[in-house]
Amino acid sequence: MEKMTLYEELKWRGLIQDISSPELIDKLNKGGLTFYIGTDPTADSMHIGHYSSFLISKRLAKHGHHPILLVGGATGLIGDPKPNAERPMITKEEVEHNIQGLTKQAEEIFGFEVVNNYDWTKDINILDFLRDYGKFFNINYMLAKDKVKSRLETGITYAEFSYMILQAMDFLHLYQTRNCTLQVAGSDQWGNITSGIELIRKKLDQEAYGMVMPLVTDSSGKKFGKTEGNALWLDKNKTSSYELYQYFIGLEDSMIISYLKMLTFLSPEEILDIEKQHLQAPEKRLAQKALAQAIITDLHGEEEYKKAVQISEALFGGDLTGLSASEIKLGMKMVPSITLNGPIKLIDLLVDNGICTSKREAREMLCSNAIAINNQKYTDENAIIDQDIAIDHQVIIIRKGKKKQFLGIFA
């Protein structure tokens, strides 16, 4: 494959949905732009849905551009309008707590410079806000923005309606103080970005630029990074590397090559080779494993990735040696758990805790080698299960058949 320019590679990876001006293409390829990406402090950690936007920023940084992360201490107090309902407000104390978490995370994981828009917004009074900024926004222009338009039937508060002005003020401030000429974000921020570009043009008669990438979704259009409504956090203390590994390993085949393009630094040649191998033997899940390795290593380091693989292999029939009770609890926190109060016969363990529906079923499962404790097959219904066989004298893994697992925890 011929060497591509930065813009060509971003397009090949599916990372550009729109740019504000064709002039931006040459500027991207040359390097040297200062740009910013923003996030509001709605939680104290970013989740995997943020990752694609931050990764495109790392790509730009590798090509000589300077990234700034803006944490919205001011905008977070208002809330970017959701398409279908008002976003619940969070307290100032929560916002401050979340800012501290996000700032630490951004510096450690991405190495970005971090700024807080509360610093330049807090001293602006309402009259200055209306005279210096509000006068540059036409109501018809604001009503035409997709996020506002989608809320007109159900209603939108003035606070949310003003959000785009606050974000435009951020772009103006960073343009004036840091020579920041580009804002990068997901496609849902296009209206807010173009508002900032317009404000800079009207107030300063200068040109600024915007670039948005598609939101990463699964084949049904559901946002990437959400599982049954729960975010996959980038903070390993909130979502372990093992949980990330299991999520990526389970991703659908139809989308996996797109994810490799968008969410890894693997070269086009490497991705094309993985795609070829994947199509030849999709059951090996080579593409999913490559994605898991790339993301977990980037976020948490190679040792965390190796540990995630070790836990995964161990919990699904491998060698449990070297795993602690806490690691097993973490890896199996979505598995049904059973409290054990002392030694118990295996058949009673199976029936009393609903693993088998009856002693007859339990005996059938034992006779067919379908019951395993800590990955060891058991056939003796009278075997005593106690803390001596438990990992760290605390936990046992009970497997019924190939897929059903239970975690036994000694009290």
Secondary structure, DSSP 8 states (H G I E B T S, - for coil): -----HHHHHHHTT--SEES-THHHHHHHH---EEEEEE--SSSS-BHHHHHHHHHHHHHHHTT-EEEEEE-TTGGGT----SSS------HHHHHHHHHHHHHHIIIII--EEEETHHHHTT--HHHHHHHTGGG--HHHHHTSHHHHTTTTT---HHHHTHHHHHHHHHHHHHHHH-EEEEEEEGGGHHHHHHHHHHHHHHH----EEEEE---B-TTS-BTTEETTEE-BSSTTTS-HHHHHHHHHTS-HHHHHHHHHHH----HHHHHHHHHHHHH-GGG-HHHHHHHHHHHHHHH-HHHHHHHHHHHHHHTTS--TT--HHHHHHHTTTS-EEEE-S-EEHHHHHHHTTSSSSHHHHHHHHHTT-EEETTEE---TT-EE-GGGSBTTTEEEEEETTTEEEEEEE-
